[in-house]
């Protein structure tokens, strides 16, 4: 389930980018996220995704405990 949520979030993130930015992001992931310029540029958006994802994870673990 969390894998599905992650994919949905990534799709939402990519939809907001222009075509040129999408190509850059694809290259960025292909190169193992080693490109410093791009990592600085997209850091905010990535952290927003991972923050949201970890929040969803926390929510699911909290409900399991109850």
Protein Blocks (a to p, Z undefined) as FASTA:
>chain_A
ZZmmmmmmmmmmmmmpcfklmmmmmmmmmnoomafklmmmmmmmmmmmmmmmmmmmmmmm
mmmmZZ
